[in-house]
């Protein structure tokens, strides 16, 4: 399935930031071409095809073990290294139909489970926490391992205020921004790849309102900012919420921006530097593959790419 993308106006050929993004690993290059230029689709596709063969994508694929897993299971649990390496491959835009992707996913599907603590549930059937299962639904959609059972479970766990919370099983009735963003990203991916469903779309829209009613970062009760660090940007985000991640979700979901996103957009603009590039503000604990994520405090192509396409979405309305 080919996803449609709204392109910003073609940048000038002498735009130094675009040139900087294009002078990069194929995983950055093809997405910058798709999202920030008017490059023909066939040129973008050709660039994307390089992800499995060279650079960061090939490196991560090379690290997969014969049993389908990543890592050694000692320094980092297998479930963590498996999930976040696969999410990294998705972030890189590895073509899910490419030969190496199909081989890798076949190994995961045939061999990888969540371990005895979860009844050896197959990887793409998830475990029990919605923040994890939202990511698994996104991965399953992207790599062609559909799980309607897991989607139904997530729908049944939506809270009355519109979001989700991994602590709901322990009695919490208020949603978590962290959990909610993980779930809506998964549900969006499911609909993009397998077709829209009224019940899934309704759940997503309720969750979008949950976020927007709080202006993507404030308490509904007091109007106070919940966590100032949400205005700082990391890549990869792992399970953590920040306003750039939320805005990029709204853009991908085709939500029409309104004034409730204005403060979050202002925070994105404020983080940019005079040279039109955005830094990596922080690195979350237990981030894998730090060499791909980049150095904290330095201009970062991943953050810049996401910021540019989010600001373009907001300006276009």
C-alpha positions in Angstrom: 0.0 0.0 0.0 1.3 3.4 -0.9 0.6 6.2 1.6 -0.2 9.7 0.4 1.8 12.6 1.8 1.1 16.3 1.7 4.2 18.0 0.4 5.3 21.5 1.3 6.0 24.0 -1.4 9.3 23.0 -3.1 12.2 24.6 -1.4 14.7 26.6 -3.4 17.6 24.7 -4.7 20.0 26.7 -2.7 18.2 26.1 0.7 21.2 25.1 2.9 19.1 23.2 5.4 17.6 21.1 2.6 21.1 20.5 1.2 22.3 19.4 4.7 19.4 17.0 5.1 20.0 15.5 1.6 23.8 15.1 2.4 23.0 12.3 4.8 22.2 8.6 5.2 19.6 7.3 2.7 17.1 7.0 5.6 17.2 10.8 6.1 17.6 11.6 2.5 14.6 9.9 1.1 12.3 11.3 3.8 13.6 14.8 3.2 13.0 14.4 -0.5 9.4 13.1 0.1 8.4 15.6 2.8 10.3 18.8 1.9 10.9 18.8 -1.8 9.0 18.2 -5.0 11.2 15.2 -6.0 9.3 12.7 -8.3 7.9 9.7 -6.6 10.2 7.3 -8.5 13.3 9.2 -7.4 12.1 9.1 -3.8 11.4 5.3 -4.1 14.8 4.7 -5.5 16.5 6.5 -2.7 14.3 4.6 -0.2 15.4 1.3 -1.7 19.0 2.0 -0.5 18.0 1.8 3.2 18.2 -2.0 3.3 21.5 -2.1 1.5 23.7 0.6 3.0 24.0 3.0 5.9 22.1 2.7 9.2 19.4 0.4 7.9 21.8 -2.2 6.6 23.7 -2.0 9.8 20.7 -2.7 12.0 19.6 -5.6 9.8 23.1 -7.0 9.9 22.8 -7.1 13.7 19.8 -9.4 13.8 20.6 -12.8 15.3 19.7 -16.1 13.6 16.9 -16.6 16.1 15.3 -13.3 15.0 16.3 -11.2 18.0 18.6 -8.2 18.5 21.1 -7.8 21.4 22.4 -10.3 23.8 19.5 -10.4 26.4 22.0 -9.5 29.1 22.9 -5.8 29.0 19.4 -5.1 27.6 16.4 -7.4 27.8 15.5 -9.0 24.4 12.0 -7.5 24.4 13.5 -4.0 24.6 16.2 -4.4 22.0 13.8 -6.2 19.6 11.0 -3.6 19.9 13.2 -0.5 19.7 15.4 -1.8 16.9 12.3 -2.6 14.9 10.9 0.8 15.7 14.2 2.3 14.6 14.0 0.5 11.3 10.5 1.8 10.8 11.7 5.4 11.6 14.4 4.9 9.0 11.7 4.1 6.5 13.0 0.6 5.6 10.7 -0.5 2.8 8.6 -3.3 4.4 8.4 -5.1 1.1 12.1 -5.2 0.5 13.8 -8.6 0.5 15.8 -7.9 3.6 12.8 -6.6 5.5 10.7 -9.6 4.7 13.5 -11.9 5.8 14.0 -10.1 9.1 10.2 -9.9 9.8 9.9 -13.6 9.0 12.5 -14.5 11.6 10.7 -12.3 14.2 7.3 -13.8 13.3 8.5 -17.4 13.5 10.8 -17.2 16.6 10.4 -14.1 18.8 8.1 -14.0 21.8 7.6 -11.8 24.8 9.0 -14.5 27.1 7.5 -16.9 29.6 6.3 -14.0 31.8 3.7 -13.3 29.1 2.9 -16.9 28.2 5.4 -16.8 25.3 3.0 -14.5 23.4 4.3 -14.1 19.8 5.9 -10.7 19.3 3.3 -9.3 17.0 0.5 -10.3 19.4 1.9 -8.0 22.1 1.8 -8.2 25.9 -0.4 -6.4 28.4 0.6 -2.7 28.7 -1.1 -0.3 26.1 2.1 1.8 25.8 3.9 -1.3 24.5 1.0 -2.7 22.6 0.4 0.6 20.7 4.0 0.3 19.4 3.5 -3.3 18.5 0.3 -2.5 16.5 2.3 0.2 14.6 5.1 -2.3 13.8 2.6 -5.0 12.8 0.8 -2.6 10.5 4.0 -1.4 8.9 5.6 -4.8 8.5 2.4 -6.6 7.5 1.8 -8.6 10.7 -1.8 -7.6 11.4 -3.3 -8.2 14.9 -7.0 -7.3 15.1 -7.1 -8.9 18.6 -4.5 -6.4 19.8 -6.4 -3.5 18.3 -9.6 -4.7 20.0 -7.8 -4.9 23.3 -6.5 -1.3 23.0 -10.0 0.0 22.1 -11.4 -1.7 25.2 -8.8 0.0 27.4 -9.6 3.6 26.3 -10.4 5.7 29.4 -13.4 8.0 29.8 -11.3 11.1 29.2 -10.2 9.8 25.8 -6.7 8.6 26.4 -4.9 5.6 27.7 -2.7 4.8 30.7 -0.5 1.9 31.5 -1.4 2.4 35.1 -5.1 1.8 34.5 -4.7 -1.8 35.4 -3.6 -0.6 38.8 -6.6 1.7 39.3 -5.7 4.9 37.5 -8.7 6.6 35.8 -6.7 9.5 34.2 -4.9 9.1 31.0 -1.2 9.5 30.4 0.2 11.6 27.5 3.1 9.0 27.2 0.7 6.1 26.8 -1.8 7.9 24.7 0.7 9.0 22.0 2.0 5.4 21.7 -1.5 4.1 21.2 -2.8 6.6 18.7 0.3 6.2 16.6 -0.4 2.5 16.5 -4.0 2.9 15.6 -3.2 5.5 12.9 -0.7 3.1 11.3 -3.3 0.3 11.5 -5.8 2.4 9.6 -3.3 3.7 7.1 -2.2 0.3 6.1 -5.4 -1.8 6.4 -8.1 0.8 5.9 -10.1 3.1 8.1 -12.6 1.7 10.6 -15.3 3.8 12.2 -14.6 2.4 15.7 -10.8 2.9 15.4 -11.2 6.4 13.9 -13.6 7.4 16.6 -11.1 6.2 19.3 -8.3 8.2 17.7 -10.4 11.4 17.4 -11.4 11.2 21.1 -7.7 10.8 22.0 -6.7 13.7 19.7 -9.3 15.9 21.5 -7.8 14.7 24.8 -4.4 16.1 23.7 -5.7 19.2 22.1 -8.0 20.2 24.9 -4.8 20.3 27.0 -3.0 22.2 24.3 -0.6 19.3 24.0 1.2 20.1 27.3 -1.1 21.6 30.0 -3.3 20.3 32.8 -7.0 20.6 32.0 -7.7 21.3 35.7 -5.2 24.2 36.4 -3.8 25.1 33.0 -0.3 24.5 34.3 2.4 22.9 32.1 2.6 19.3 33.0 6.2 18.7 32.2 8.6 21.4 30.9 10.8 18.8 29.3 8.0 18.1 26.8 9.3 21.2 25.0 12.7 19.5 24.5 13.2 17.0 21.7 14.7 13.6 21.7 15.2 11.0 18.9 14.2 8.3 19.2 11.4 9.1 21.5 11.1 5.6 22.9 7.9 5.6 25.0 8.3 9.3 26.0 5.9 12.1 25.0 7.0 15.5 23.7 5.1 18.2 21.8 7.1 17.6 18.5 6.1 14.0 18.6 2.4 15.0 19.2 2.5 17.5 16.4 4.0 15.1 14.0 1.3 12.6 14.8 -1.4 15.2 14.1 0.2 16.1 10.8 0.4 12.4 9.8 -3.2 11.9 10.9 -4.4 14.8 8.6 -5.8 16.8 11.6 -6.4 20.3 10.6 -4.4 22.5 12.9 -6.1 25.0 15.2 -5.1 27.5 17.8 -4.9 24.8 20.5 -1.7 23.6 18.9 -0.3 27.1 18.7 1.7 27.0 21.9 3.3 23.7 21.0 4.2 25.1 17.5 5.7 28.2 19.2 7.9 25.9 21.3 9.1 24.1 18.1 10.0 27.4 16.5 11.8 28.5 19.7 14.0 25.4 19.7 15.3 26.1 16.3 18.7 27.9 15.8 19.5 30.8 13.6 20.9 28.6 11.0 17.6 26.8 10.5 18.6 23.6 12.2 17.3 22.0 15.4 19.5 20.4 18.0 19.0 17.1 19.8 18.0 18.4 23.2 18.3 15.2 25.2 18.7 11.4 25.0 16.3 9.2 26.9 17.8 6.5 29.1 18.3 3.1 27.5 18.3 4.6 24.0 19.8 2.0 21.6 22.0 2.8 18.6 23.1 6.2 19.9 25.3 6.7 16.8 22.1 6.9 14.7 20.3 9.2 17.2 23.2 11.8 17.1 25.0 13.8 19.8 23.1 15.8 22.4 23.4 19.5 21.9 24.5 19.2 18.2 22.4 20.1 15.1 20.3 17.0 14.4 18.9 16.0 11.1 16.1 13.9 12.6 14.8 16.7 14.8 15.2 19.2 11.9 13.3 17.0 9.5 10.4 16.6 11.9 10.3 20.2 12.9 10.3 21.4 9.2 7.5 19.2 8.2 5.4 20.0 11.3 5.8 23.8 10.8 4.9 23.3 7.1 1.7 21.5 8.1 0.8 24.2 10.5 1.4 27.0 8.1 -0.7 25.3 5.4 -3.6 24.8 7.8 
